[in-house]
Amino acid sequence: MMGEFHYSERQACKLLALDRSSYRYRPRPDHNAELRRVLITLARQKPRYGYRRLCALLERRGCRASPQRVYRVDSQEHLAVRRLKRKRLVRPAPTGALLSRANQEWAIDFVTDGLVTGRGLRMLTVVDSFTRECPAIEVDTGLSSRRVTRVLEWIISQRGTPEVIRCDNGPEFTSRHFLVWCEERGVRLIHIQPGRPMQNGHVESFNGRFRDECLNHH
């Protein structure tokens, strides 16, 4: 442009609204070119490796670079392992019914603890939200959804069928078996919102006392 129209550098830059320092800028040579090439090769060979393990492989090959430098090049080339974002379960806030009699609503939840040997224990607690009674506490190293329904069947044979069961979103309470069991029994199921344990406050309060007065003493 300057040669064709006989413009000076100042005039041409003013016409294009371009700073002269930007026009004169010459990019510096890429000092990470060799590191970039080797890092891309290693990342293709070991696609599950993070930048720290790739840094260790570079050192074995005699290509010394700080972890910060490797991380920077790794990020620029998008070589990091992609992490799948966990889909967060979204549920509407359950309404709190006015309780007036037993068996109107049962609240269920799990409590975890461990033995001296390090073996884990799980306890299923069932609480009548009106009477605050706990008709059953099932204890074992593992409790499946079928074990949960078996315990509930036993309580129903003693006390009758509840109208509503309130629980969290654990796999035992969202399994197909548990959902079908509730539908066959005519029991309405209320799942609380994730991260809101006090929406199931009756059983949470019982579990707190159960831990303080029993589990922590033994």
PyMOL commands that place a pseudoatom at each C-alpha (Angstrom):
pseudoatom trace, name=CA, resn=MET, resi=1, chain=A, elem=C, hetatm=0, pos=[0.000, 0.000, 0.000]
pseudoatom trace, name=CA, resn=MET, resi=2, chain=A, elem=C, hetatm=0, pos=[2.763, 2.449, 0.934]
pseudoatom trace, name=CA, resn=GLY, resi=3, chain=A, elem=C, hetatm=0, pos=[4.707, 1.701, -2.261]
pseudoatom trace, name=CA, resn=GLU, resi=4, chain=A, elem=C, hetatm=0, pos=[1.693, 1.816, -4.555]
pseudoatom trace, name=CA, resn=PHE, resi=5, chain=A, elem=C, hetatm=0, pos=[0.181, 5.057, -3.236]
pseudoatom trace, name=CA, resn=HIS, resi=6, chain=A, elem=C, hetatm=0, pos=[3.437, 6.601, -2.031]
pseudoatom trace, name=CA, resn=TYR, resi=7, chain=A, elem=C, hetatm=0, pos=[2.245, 6.766, 1.589]
pseudoatom trace, name=CA, resn=SER, resi=8, chain=A, elem=C, hetatm=0, pos=[4.640, 7.029, 4.455]
pseudoatom trace, name=CA, resn=GLU, resi=9, chain=A, elem=C, hetatm=0, pos=[4.481, 4.531, 7.293]
pseudoatom trace, name=CA, resn=ARG, resi=10, chain=A, elem=C, hetatm=0, pos=[2.947, 7.148, 9.586]
pseudoatom trace, name=CA, resn=GLN, resi=11, chain=A, elem=C, hetatm=0, pos=[0.241, 8.069, 7.033]
pseudoatom trace, name=CA, resn=ALA, resi=12, chain=A, elem=C, hetatm=0, pos=[-0.623, 4.452, 6.240]
pseudoatom trace, name=CA, resn=CYS, resi=13, chain=A, elem=C, hetatm=0, pos=[-0.904, 3.488, 9.905]
pseudoatom trace, name=CA, resn=LYS, resi=14, chain=A, elem=C, hetatm=0, pos=[-3.032, 6.583, 10.608]
pseudoatom trace, name=CA, resn=LEU, resi=15, chain=A, elem=C, hetatm=0, pos=[-5.332, 5.719, 7.704]
pseudoatom trace, name=CA, resn=LEU, resi=16, chain=A, elem=C, hetatm=0, pos=[-5.769, 2.136, 8.958]
pseudoatom trace, name=CA, resn=ALA, resi=17, chain=A, elem=C, hetatm=0, pos=[-6.018, 3.211, 12.636]
pseudoatom trace, name=CA, resn=LEU, resi=18, chain=A, elem=C, hetatm=0, pos=[-3.097, 0.919, 13.357]
pseudoatom trace, name=CA, resn=ASP, resi=19, chain=A, elem=C, hetatm=0, pos=[-0.422, 1.610, 15.932]
pseudoatom trace, name=CA, resn=ARG, resi=20, chain=A, elem=C, hetatm=0, pos=[3.038, 1.793, 14.373]
pseudoatom trace, name=CA, resn=SER, resi=21, chain=A, elem=C, hetatm=0, pos=[4.515, -0.415, 17.095]
pseudoatom trace, name=CA, resn=SER, resi=22, chain=A, elem=C, hetatm=0, pos=[2.007, -3.117, 16.105]
pseudoatom trace, name=CA, resn=TYR, resi=23, chain=A, elem=C, hetatm=0, pos=[2.979, -2.722, 12.443]
pseudoatom trace, name=CA, resn=ARG, resi=24, chain=A, elem=C, hetatm=0, pos=[6.677, -3.066, 13.264]
pseudoatom trace, name=CA, resn=TYR, resi=25, chain=A, elem=C, hetatm=0, pos=[6.157, -6.037, 15.594]
pseudoatom trace, name=CA, resn=ARG, resi=26, chain=A, elem=C, hetatm=0, pos=[7.926, -9.229, 14.572]
pseudoatom trace, name=CA, resn=PRO, resi=27, chain=A, elem=C, hetatm=0, pos=[6.956, -12.394, 16.475]
pseudoatom trace, name=CA, resn=ARG, resi=28, chain=A, elem=C, hetatm=0, pos=[9.668, -13.980, 18.529]
pseudoatom trace, name=CA, resn=PRO, resi=29, chain=A, elem=C, hetatm=0, pos=[10.819, -17.482, 17.602]
pseudoatom trace, name=CA, resn=ASP, resi=30, chain=A, elem=C, hetatm=0, pos=[9.018, -20.294, 19.429]
pseudoatom trace, name=CA, resn=HIS, resi=31, chain=A, elem=C, hetatm=0, pos=[11.502, -21.587, 22.022]
pseudoatom trace, name=CA, resn=ASN, resi=32, chain=A, elem=C, hetatm=0, pos=[9.106, -24.420, 22.843]
pseudoatom trace, name=CA, resn=ALA, resi=33, chain=A, elem=C, hetatm=0, pos=[8.974, -25.818, 19.302]
pseudoatom trace, name=CA, resn=GLU, resi=34, chain=A, elem=C, hetatm=0, pos=[11.050, -28.931, 20.077]
pseudoatom trace, name=CA, resn=LEU, resi=35, chain=A, elem=C, hetatm=0, pos=[9.310, -29.464, 23.428]
pseudoatom trace, name=CA, resn=ARG, resi=36, chain=A, elem=C, hetatm=0, pos=[5.940, -29.061, 21.720]
pseudoatom trace, name=CA, resn=ARG, resi=37, chain=A, elem=C, hetatm=0, pos=[6.807, -31.630, 19.063]
pseudoatom trace, name=CA, resn=VAL, resi=38, chain=A, elem=C, hetatm=0, pos=[8.040, -34.245, 21.561]
pseudoatom trace, name=CA, resn=LEU, resi=39, chain=A, elem=C, hetatm=0, pos=[5.130, -33.586, 23.934]
pseudoatom trace, name=CA, resn=ILE, resi=40, chain=A, elem=C, hetatm=0, pos=[2.542, -34.083, 21.194]
pseudoatom trace, name=CA, resn=THR, resi=41, chain=A, elem=C, hetatm=0, pos=[4.230, -37.349, 20.183]
pseudoatom trace, name=CA, resn=LEU, resi=42, chain=A, elem=C, hetatm=0, pos=[4.224, -38.644, 23.771]
pseudoatom trace, name=CA, resn=ALA, resi=43, chain=A, elem=C, hetatm=0, pos=[0.634, -37.522, 24.358]
pseudoatom trace, name=CA, resn=ARG, resi=44, chain=A, elem=C, hetatm=0, pos=[-0.506, -39.497, 21.323]
pseudoatom trace, name=CA, resn=GLN, resi=45, chain=A, elem=C, hetatm=0, pos=[1.311, -42.580, 22.582]
pseudoatom trace, name=CA, resn=LYS, resi=46, chain=A, elem=C, hetatm=0, pos=[-0.037, -42.147, 26.144]
pseudoatom trace, name=CA, resn=PRO, resi=47, chain=A, elem=C, hetatm=0, pos=[-3.386, -40.367, 25.765]
pseudoatom trace, name=CA, resn=ARG, resi=48, chain=A, elem=C, hetatm=0, pos=[-4.365, -41.018, 29.416]
pseudoatom trace, name=CA, resn=TYR, resi=49, chain=A, elem=C, hetatm=0, pos=[-1.241, -39.428, 30.881]
pseudoatom trace, name=CA, resn=GLY, resi=50, chain=A, elem=C, hetatm=0, pos=[-1.411, -36.053, 32.587]
pseudoatom trace, name=CA, resn=TYR, resi=51, chain=A, elem=C, hetatm=0, pos=[1.211, -33.345, 32.282]
pseudoatom trace, name=CA, resn=ARG, resi=52, chain=A, elem=C, hetatm=0, pos=[3.190, -34.563, 35.328]
pseudoatom trace, name=CA, resn=ARG, resi=53, chain=A, elem=C, hetatm=0, pos=[3.629, -38.085, 33.948]
pseudoatom trace, name=CA, resn=LEU, resi=54, chain=A, elem=C, hetatm=0, pos=[4.469, -36.640, 30.542]
pseudoatom trace, name=CA, resn=CYS, resi=55, chain=A, elem=C, hetatm=0, pos=[7.067, -34.449, 32.268]
pseudoatom trace, name=CA, resn=ALA, resi=56, chain=A, elem=C, hetatm=0, pos=[8.637, -37.593, 33.754]
pseudoatom trace, name=CA, resn=LEU, resi=57, chain=A, elem=C, hetatm=0, pos=[8.759, -39.206, 30.300]
pseudoatom trace, name=CA, resn=LEU, resi=58, chain=A, elem=C, hetatm=0, pos=[10.411, -36.092, 28.884]
pseudoatom trace, name=CA, resn=GLU, resi=59, chain=A, elem=C, hetatm=0, pos=[13.135, -36.260, 31.539]
pseudoatom trace, name=CA, resn=ARG, resi=60, chain=A, elem=C, hetatm=0, pos=[13.832, -39.896, 30.653]
pseudoatom trace, name=CA, resn=ARG, resi=61, chain=A, elem=C, hetatm=0, pos=[14.351, -38.805, 27.058]
pseudoatom trace, name=CA, resn=GLY, resi=62, chain=A, elem=C, hetatm=0, pos=[16.766, -36.095, 28.151]
pseudoatom trace, name=CA, resn=CYS, resi=63, chain=A, elem=C, hetatm=0, pos=[14.364, -33.251, 27.390]
pseudoatom trace, name=CA, resn=ARG, resi=64, chain=A, elem=C, hetatm=0, pos=[14.425, -31.272, 30.627]
pseudoatom trace, name=CA, resn=ALA, resi=65, chain=A, elem=C, hetatm=0, pos=[11.571, -28.846, 31.247]
pseudoatom trace, name=CA, resn=SER, resi=66, chain=A, elem=C, hetatm=0, pos=[9.864, -27.580, 34.379]
pseudoatom trace, name=CA, resn=PRO, resi=67, chain=A, elem=C, hetatm=0, pos=[6.380, -28.914, 35.184]
pseudoatom trace, name=CA, resn=GLN, resi=68, chain=A, elem=C, hetatm=0, pos=[5.009, -25.383, 34.776]
pseudoatom trace, name=CA, resn=ARG, resi=69, chain=A, elem=C, hetatm=0, pos=[6.421, -25.136, 31.259]
pseudoatom trace, name=CA, resn=VAL, resi=70, chain=A, elem=C, hetatm=0, pos=[5.094, -28.576, 30.324]
pseudoatom trace, name=CA, resn=TYR, resi=71, chain=A, elem=C, hetatm=0, pos=[1.695, -27.653, 31.723]
pseudoatom trace, name=CA, resn=ARG, resi=72, chain=A, elem=C, hetatm=0, pos=[1.636, -24.432, 29.699]
pseudoatom trace, name=CA, resn=VAL, resi=73, chain=A, elem=C, hetatm=0, pos=[2.451, -26.204, 26.417]
pseudoatom trace, name=CA, resn=ASP, resi=74, chain=A, elem=C, hetatm=0, pos=[0.078, -29.036, 27.309]
pseudoatom trace, name=CA, resn=SER, resi=75, chain=A, elem=C, hetatm=0, pos=[-2.740, -26.537, 27.810]
pseudoatom trace, name=CA, resn=GLN, resi=76, chain=A, elem=C, hetatm=0, pos=[-1.955, -24.649, 24.607]
pseudoatom trace, name=CA, resn=GLU, resi=77, chain=A, elem=C, hetatm=0, pos=[-2.162, -27.855, 22.572]
pseudoatom trace, name=CA, resn=HIS, resi=78, chain=A, elem=C, hetatm=0, pos=[-5.266, -29.110, 24.444]
pseudoatom trace, name=CA, resn=LEU, resi=79, chain=A, elem=C, hetatm=0, pos=[-3.580, -32.412, 25.318]
pseudoatom trace, name=CA, resn=ALA, resi=80, chain=A, elem=C, hetatm=0, pos=[-5.151, -32.789, 28.755]
pseudoatom trace, name=CA, resn=VAL, resi=81, chain=A, elem=C, hetatm=0, pos=[-7.524, -35.684, 29.363]
pseudoatom trace, name=CA, resn=ARG, resi=82, chain=A, elem=C, hetatm=0, pos=[-11.074, -34.493, 28.987]
pseudoatom trace, name=CA, resn=ARG, resi=83, chain=A, elem=C, hetatm=0, pos=[-13.137, -35.008, 32.094]
pseudoatom trace, name=CA, resn=LEU, resi=84, chain=A, elem=C, hetatm=0, pos=[-16.786, -35.724, 31.612]
pseudoatom trace, name=CA, resn=LYS, resi=85, chain=A, elem=C, hetatm=0, pos=[-18.931, -33.360, 33.599]
pseudoatom trace, name=CA, resn=ARG, resi=86, chain=A, elem=C, hetatm=0, pos=[-21.212, -35.229, 35.912]
pseudoatom trace, name=CA, resn=LYS, resi=87, chain=A, elem=C, hetatm=0, pos=[-24.834, -34.527, 35.225]
pseudoatom trace, name=CA, resn=ARG, resi=88, chain=A, elem=C, hetatm=0, pos=[-26.330, -33.132, 38.384]
pseudoatom trace, name=CA, resn=LEU, resi=89, chain=A, elem=C, hetatm=0, pos=[-29.734, -34.504, 39.223]
pseudoatom trace, name=CA, resn=VAL, resi=90, chain=A, elem=C, hetatm=0, pos=[-32.395, -31.801, 39.316]
pseudoatom trace, name=CA, resn=ARG, resi=91, chain=A, elem=C, hetatm=0, pos=[-35.554, -32.366, 41.320]
pseudoatom trace, name=CA, resn=PRO, resi=92, chain=A, elem=C, hetatm=0, pos=[-38.289, -29.965, 42.411]
pseudoatom trace, name=CA, resn=ALA, resi=93, chain=A, elem=C, hetatm=0, pos=[-38.515, -29.153, 46.100]
pseudoatom trace, name=CA, resn=PRO, resi=94, chain=A, elem=C, hetatm=0, pos=[-40.883, -31.636, 47.792]
pseudoatom trace, name=CA, resn=THR, resi=95, chain=A, elem=C, hetatm=0, pos=[-43.852, -30.207, 49.613]
pseudoatom trace, name=CA, resn=GLY, resi=96, chain=A, elem=C, hetatm=0, pos=[-44.113, -30.851, 53.343]
pseudoatom trace, name=CA, resn=ALA, resi=97, chain=A, elem=C, hetatm=0, pos=[-47.466, -32.457, 54.128]
pseudoatom trace, name=CA, resn=LEU, resi=98, chain=A, elem=C, hetatm=0, pos=[-49.282, -31.740, 57.397]
pseudoatom trace, name=CA, resn=LEU, resi=99, chain=A, elem=C, hetatm=0, pos=[-48.914, -34.995, 59.313]
pseudoatom trace, name=CA, resn=SER, resi=100, chain=A, elem=C, hetatm=0, pos=[-51.825, -36.117, 61.471]
pseudoatom trace, name=CA, resn=ARG, resi=101, chain=A, elem=C, hetatm=0, pos=[-51.518, -39.879, 61.929]
pseudoatom trace, name=CA, resn=ALA, resi=102, chain=A, elem=C, hetatm=0, pos=[-49.125, -42.818, 61.889]
pseudoatom trace, name=CA, resn=ASN, resi=103, chain=A, elem=C, hetatm=0, pos=[-48.178, -44.464, 58.589]
pseudoatom trace, name=CA, resn=GLN, resi=104, chain=A, elem=C, hetatm=0, pos=[-48.883, -41.234, 56.742]
pseudoatom trace, name=CA, resn=GLU, resi=105, chain=A, elem=C, hetatm=0, pos=[-45.201, -40.832, 55.890]
pseudoatom trace, name=CA, resn=TRP, resi=106, chain=A, elem=C, hetatm=0, pos=[-42.098, -42.919, 56.494]
pseudoatom trace, name=CA, resn=ALA, resi=107, chain=A, elem=C, hetatm=0, pos=[-38.615, -41.478, 56.161]
pseudoatom trace, name=CA, resn=ILE, resi=108, chain=A, elem=C, hetatm=0, pos=[-35.718, -43.791, 55.280]
pseudoatom trace, name=CA, resn=ASP, resi=109, chain=A, elem=C, hetatm=0, pos=[-31.982, -43.276, 55.011]
pseudoatom trace, name=CA, resn=PHE, resi=110, chain=A, elem=C, hetatm=0, pos=[-28.604, -44.961, 55.485]
pseudoatom trace, name=CA, resn=VAL, resi=111, chain=A, elem=C, hetatm=0, pos=[-26.003, -44.523, 58.227]
pseudoatom trace, name=CA, resn=THR, resi=112, chain=A, elem=C, hetatm=0, pos=[-22.428, -45.694, 57.700]
pseudoatom trace, name=CA, resn=ASP, resi=113, chain=A, elem=C, hetatm=0, pos=[-19.873, -46.772, 60.278]
pseudoatom trace, name=CA, resn=GLY, resi=114, chain=A, elem=C, hetatm=0, pos=[-16.963, -49.179, 60.567]
pseudoatom trace, name=CA, resn=LEU, resi=115, chain=A, elem=C, hetatm=0, pos=[-15.618, -52.025, 62.679]
pseudoatom trace, name=CA, resn=VAL, resi=116, chain=A, elem=C, hetatm=0, pos=[-12.269, -52.106, 64.456]
pseudoatom trace, name=CA, resn=THR, resi=117, chain=A, elem=C, hetatm=0, pos=[-11.004, -54.328, 61.653]
pseudoatom trace, name=CA, resn=GLY, resi=118, chain=A, elem=C, hetatm=0, pos=[-11.728, -51.563, 59.143]
pseudoatom trace, name=CA, resn=ARG, resi=119, chain=A, elem=C, hetatm=0, pos=[-14.737, -53.353, 57.635]
pseudoatom trace, name=CA, resn=GLY, resi=120, chain=A, elem=C, hetatm=0, pos=[-17.492, -50.921, 56.712]
pseudoatom trace, name=CA, resn=LEU, resi=121, chain=A, elem=C, hetatm=0, pos=[-21.053, -51.163, 57.975]
pseudoatom trace, name=CA, resn=ARG, resi=122, chain=A, elem=C, hetatm=0, pos=[-24.280, -49.774, 56.559]
pseudoatom trace, name=CA, resn=MET, resi=123, chain=A, elem=C, hetatm=0, pos=[-27.465, -49.299, 58.547]
pseudoatom trace, name=CA, resn=LEU, resi=124, chain=A, elem=C, hetatm=0, pos=[-30.896, -48.688, 57.059]
pseudoatom trace, name=CA, resn=THR, resi=125, chain=A, elem=C, hetatm=0, pos=[-33.055, -46.615, 59.412]
pseudoatom trace, name=CA, resn=VAL, resi=126, chain=A, elem=C, hetatm=0, pos=[-36.810, -46.262, 58.990]
pseudoatom trace, name=CA, resn=VAL, resi=127, chain=A, elem=C, hetatm=0, pos=[-38.709, -43.560, 60.908]
pseudoatom trace, name=CA, resn=ASP, resi=128, chain=A, elem=C, hetatm=0, pos=[-42.420, -42.805, 61.068]
pseudoatom trace, name=CA, resn=SER, resi=129, chain=A, elem=C, hetatm=0, pos=[-42.463, -39.043, 60.514]
pseudoatom trace, name=CA, resn=PHE, resi=130, chain=A, elem=C, hetatm=0, pos=[-45.567, -38.526, 62.723]
pseudoatom trace, name=CA, resn=THR, resi=131, chain=A, elem=C, hetatm=0, pos=[-44.884, -40.760, 65.730]
pseudoatom trace, name=CA, resn=ARG, resi=132, chain=A, elem=C, hetatm=0, pos=[-41.059, -40.473, 65.382]
pseudoatom trace, name=CA, resn=GLU, resi=133, chain=A, elem=C, hetatm=0, pos=[-40.838, -44.230, 66.009]
pseudoatom trace, name=CA, resn=CYS, resi=134, chain=A, elem=C, hetatm=0, pos=[-38.131, -46.320, 64.396]
pseudoatom trace, name=CA, resn=PRO, resi=135, chain=A, elem=C, hetatm=0, pos=[-39.669, -49.719, 63.664]
pseudoatom trace, name=CA, resn=ALA, resi=136, chain=A, elem=C, hetatm=0, pos=[-36.491, -51.193, 62.143]
pseudoatom trace, name=CA, resn=ILE, resi=137, chain=A, elem=C, hetatm=0, pos=[-32.746, -50.707, 61.806]
pseudoatom trace, name=CA, resn=GLU, resi=138, chain=A, elem=C, hetatm=0, pos=[-31.215, -53.129, 59.328]
pseudoatom trace, name=CA, resn=VAL, resi=139, chain=A, elem=C, hetatm=0, pos=[-27.448, -53.612, 59.654]
pseudoatom trace, name=CA, resn=ASP, resi=140, chain=A, elem=C, hetatm=0, pos=[-25.049, -55.308, 57.250]
pseudoatom trace, name=CA, resn=THR, resi=141, chain=A, elem=C, hetatm=0, pos=[-21.857, -54.733, 55.307]
pseudoatom trace, name=CA, resn=GLY, resi=142, chain=A, elem=C, hetatm=0, pos=[-23.973, -54.086, 52.211]
pseudoatom trace, name=CA, resn=LEU, resi=143, chain=A, elem=C, hetatm=0, pos=[-27.655, -53.373, 51.666]
pseudoatom trace, name=CA, resn=SER, resi=144, chain=A, elem=C, hetatm=0, pos=[-29.184, -53.637, 48.207]
pseudoatom trace, name=CA, resn=SER, resi=145, chain=A, elem=C, hetatm=0, pos=[-32.537, -52.309, 47.043]
pseudoatom trace, name=CA, resn=ARG, resi=146, chain=A, elem=C, hetatm=0, pos=[-34.032, -55.797, 47.379]
pseudoatom trace, name=CA, resn=ARG, resi=147, chain=A, elem=C, hetatm=0, pos=[-32.855, -55.911, 50.992]
pseudoatom trace, name=CA, resn=VAL, resi=148, chain=A, elem=C, hetatm=0, pos=[-34.499, -52.522, 51.562]
pseudoatom trace, name=CA, resn=THR, resi=149, chain=A, elem=C, hetatm=0, pos=[-37.852, -53.687, 50.205]
pseudoatom trace, name=CA, resn=ARG, resi=150, chain=A, elem=C, hetatm=0, pos=[-37.573, -56.877, 52.251]
pseudoatom trace, name=CA, resn=VAL, resi=151, chain=A, elem=C, hetatm=0, pos=[-37.225, -54.818, 55.442]
pseudoatom trace, name=CA, resn=LEU, resi=152, chain=A, elem=C, hetatm=0, pos=[-40.113, -52.575, 54.433]
pseudoatom trace, name=CA, resn=GLU, resi=153, chain=A, elem=C, hetatm=0, pos=[-42.273, -55.622, 53.716]
pseudoatom trace, name=CA, resn=TRP, resi=154, chain=A, elem=C, hetatm=0, pos=[-41.593, -56.884, 57.251]
pseudoatom trace, name=CA, resn=ILE, resi=155, chain=A, elem=C, hetatm=0, pos=[-42.541, -53.511, 58.774]
pseudoatom trace, name=CA, resn=ILE, resi=156, chain=A, elem=C, hetatm=0, pos=[-45.714, -53.381, 56.681]
pseudoatom trace, name=CA, resn=SER, resi=157, chain=A, elem=C, hetatm=0, pos=[-46.728, -56.805, 57.989]
pseudoatom trace, name=CA, resn=GLN, resi=158, chain=A, elem=C, hetatm=0, pos=[-46.435, -55.398, 61.527]
pseudoatom trace, name=CA, resn=ARG, resi=159, chain=A, elem=C, hetatm=0, pos=[-47.783, -51.850, 61.117]
pseudoatom trace, name=CA, resn=GLY, resi=160, chain=A, elem=C, hetatm=0, pos=[-49.556, -51.534, 57.776]
pseudoatom trace, name=CA, resn=THR, resi=161, chain=A, elem=C, hetatm=0, pos=[-48.643, -49.805, 54.512]
pseudoatom trace, name=CA, resn=PRO, resi=162, chain=A, elem=C, hetatm=0, pos=[-47.450, -46.180, 54.525]
pseudoatom trace, name=CA, resn=GLU, resi=163, chain=A, elem=C, hetatm=0, pos=[-48.966, -43.602, 52.208]
pseudoatom trace, name=CA, resn=VAL, resi=164, chain=A, elem=C, hetatm=0, pos=[-45.660, -41.895, 51.440]
pseudoatom trace, name=CA, resn=ILE, resi=165, chain=A, elem=C, hetatm=0, pos=[-41.963, -42.803, 51.691]
pseudoatom trace, name=CA, resn=ARG, resi=166, chain=A, elem=C, hetatm=0, pos=[-39.468, -39.937, 51.775]
pseudoatom trace, name=CA, resn=CYS, resi=167, chain=A, elem=C, hetatm=0, pos=[-35.841, -40.673, 50.869]
pseudoatom trace, name=CA, resn=ASP, resi=168, chain=A, elem=C, hetatm=0, pos=[-32.748, -39.269, 49.171]
pseudoatom trace, name=CA, resn=ASN, resi=169, chain=A, elem=C, hetatm=0, pos=[-31.461, -40.074, 45.675]
pseudoatom trace, name=CA, resn=GLY, resi=170, chain=A, elem=C, hetatm=0, pos=[-29.195, -43.010, 46.541]
pseudoatom trace, name=CA, resn=PRO, resi=171, chain=A, elem=C, hetatm=0, pos=[-28.944, -45.884, 44.056]
pseudoatom trace, name=CA, resn=GLU, resi=172, chain=A, elem=C, hetatm=0, pos=[-30.954, -48.169, 46.352]
pseudoatom trace, name=CA, resn=PHE, resi=173, chain=A, elem=C, hetatm=0, pos=[-33.861, -45.703, 46.352]
pseudoatom trace, name=CA, resn=THR, resi=174, chain=A, elem=C, hetatm=0, pos=[-33.779, -44.896, 42.629]
pseudoatom trace, name=CA, resn=SER, resi=175, chain=A, elem=C, hetatm=0, pos=[-33.356, -48.446, 41.334]
pseudoatom trace, name=CA, resn=ARG, resi=176, chain=A, elem=C, hetatm=0, pos=[-35.967, -49.961, 39.064]
pseudoatom trace, name=CA, resn=HIS, resi=177, chain=A, elem=C, hetatm=0, pos=[-36.750, -52.643, 41.634]
pseudoatom trace, name=CA, resn=PHE, resi=178, chain=A, elem=C, hetatm=0, pos=[-37.521, -50.104, 44.368]
pseudoatom trace, name=CA, resn=LEU, resi=179, chain=A, elem=C, hetatm=0, pos=[-39.608, -47.896, 42.078]
pseudoatom trace, name=CA, resn=VAL, resi=180, chain=A, elem=C, hetatm=0, pos=[-41.660, -50.866, 40.862]
pseudoatom trace, name=CA, resn=TRP, resi=181, chain=A, elem=C, hetatm=0, pos=[-42.151, -52.091, 44.430]
pseudoatom trace, name=CA, resn=CYS, resi=182, chain=A, elem=C, hetatm=0, pos=[-43.518, -48.694, 45.503]
pseudoatom trace, name=CA, resn=GLU, resi=183, chain=A, elem=C, hetatm=0, pos=[-45.848, -48.591, 42.510]
pseudoatom trace, name=CA, resn=GLU, resi=184, chain=A, elem=C, hetatm=0, pos=[-47.162, -52.099, 43.150]
pseudoatom trace, name=CA, resn=ARG, resi=185, chain=A, elem=C, hetatm=0, pos=[-47.728, -51.282, 46.829]
pseudoatom trace, name=CA, resn=GLY, resi=186, chain=A, elem=C, hetatm=0, pos=[-49.456, -48.007, 46.008]
pseudoatom trace, name=CA, resn=VAL, resi=187, chain=A, elem=C, hetatm=0, pos=[-46.860, -46.034, 47.980]
pseudoatom trace, name=CA, resn=ARG, resi=188, chain=A, elem=C, hetatm=0, pos=[-46.084, -42.510, 46.806]
pseudoatom trace, name=CA, resn=LEU, resi=189, chain=A, elem=C, hetatm=0, pos=[-42.332, -41.900, 46.686]
pseudoatom trace, name=CA, resn=ILE, resi=190, chain=A, elem=C, hetatm=0, pos=[-40.821, -38.503, 47.493]
pseudoatom trace, name=CA, resn=HIS, resi=191, chain=A, elem=C, hetatm=0, pos=[-37.171, -37.926, 46.583]
pseudoatom trace, name=CA, resn=ILE, resi=192, chain=A, elem=C, hetatm=0, pos=[-35.568, -34.910, 48.230]
pseudoatom trace, name=CA, resn=GLN, resi=193, chain=A, elem=C, hetatm=0, pos=[-33.391, -32.494, 46.265]
pseudoatom trace, name=CA, resn=PRO, resi=194, chain=A, elem=C, hetatm=0, pos=[-29.688, -33.399, 46.016]
pseudoatom trace, name=CA, resn=GLY, resi=195, chain=A, elem=C, hetatm=0, pos=[-27.599, -31.615, 48.656]
pseudoatom trace, name=CA, resn=ARG, resi=196, chain=A, elem=C, hetatm=0, pos=[-30.649, -30.808, 50.809]
pseudoatom trace, name=CA, resn=PRO, resi=197, chain=A, elem=C, hetatm=0, pos=[-30.632, -33.452, 53.584]
pseudoatom trace, name=CA, resn=MET, resi=198, chain=A, elem=C, hetatm=0, pos=[-32.863, -31.369, 55.857]
pseudoatom trace, name=CA, resn=GLN, resi=199, chain=A, elem=C, hetatm=0, pos=[-35.739, -31.952, 53.444]
pseudoatom trace, name=CA, resn=ASN, resi=200, chain=A, elem=C, hetatm=0, pos=[-35.671, -35.376, 55.094]
pseudoatom trace, name=CA, resn=GLY, resi=201, chain=A, elem=C, hetatm=0, pos=[-35.150, -33.876, 58.545]
pseudoatom trace, name=CA, resn=HIS, resi=202, chain=A, elem=C, hetatm=0, pos=[-37.022, -36.461, 60.629]
pseudoatom trace, name=CA, resn=VAL, resi=203, chain=A, elem=C, hetatm=0, pos=[-34.732, -39.346, 59.725]
pseudoatom trace, name=CA, resn=GLU, resi=204, chain=A, elem=C, hetatm=0, pos=[-31.645, -37.080, 59.732]
pseudoatom trace, name=CA, resn=SER, resi=205, chain=A, elem=C, hetatm=0, pos=[-32.456, -36.026, 63.309]
pseudoatom trace, name=CA, resn=PHE, resi=206, chain=A, elem=C, hetatm=0, pos=[-32.893, -39.653, 64.337]
pseudoatom trace, name=CA, resn=ASN, resi=207, chain=A, elem=C, hetatm=0, pos=[-29.639, -40.658, 62.648]
pseudoatom trace, name=CA, resn=GLY, resi=208, chain=A, elem=C, hetatm=0, pos=[-27.783, -37.913, 64.545]
pseudoatom trace, name=CA, resn=ARG, resi=209, chain=A, elem=C, hetatm=0, pos=[-29.029, -39.199, 67.900]
pseudoatom trace, name=CA, resn=PHE, resi=210, chain=A, elem=C, hetatm=0, pos=[-28.412, -42.784, 66.812]
pseudoatom trace, name=CA, resn=ARG, resi=211, chain=A, elem=C, hetatm=0, pos=[-24.780, -41.938, 66.052]
pseudoatom trace, name=CA, resn=ASP, resi=212, chain=A, elem=C, hetatm=0, pos=[-24.236, -39.917, 69.249]
pseudoatom trace, name=CA, resn=GLU, resi=213, chain=A, elem=C, hetatm=0, pos=[-25.949, -42.278, 71.674]
pseudoatom trace, name=CA, resn=CYS, resi=214, chain=A, elem=C, hetatm=0, pos=[-25.074, -45.647, 70.138]
pseudoatom trace, name=CA, resn=LEU, resi=215, chain=A, elem=C, hetatm=0, pos=[-22.460, -45.795, 67.401]
pseudoatom trace, name=CA, resn=ASN, resi=216, chain=A, elem=C, hetatm=0, pos=[-19.970, -43.339, 68.954]
pseudoatom trace, name=CA, resn=HIS, resi=217, chain=A, elem=C, hetatm=0, pos=[-20.111, -45.246, 72.277]
pseudoatom trace, name=CA, resn=HIS, resi=218, chain=A, elem=C, hetatm=0, pos=[-19.371, -48.611, 70.640]
for i in range(1, 218): cmd.bond("trace and resi %d" % i, "trace and resi %d" % (i + 1))
show_as sticks, trace
zoom trace
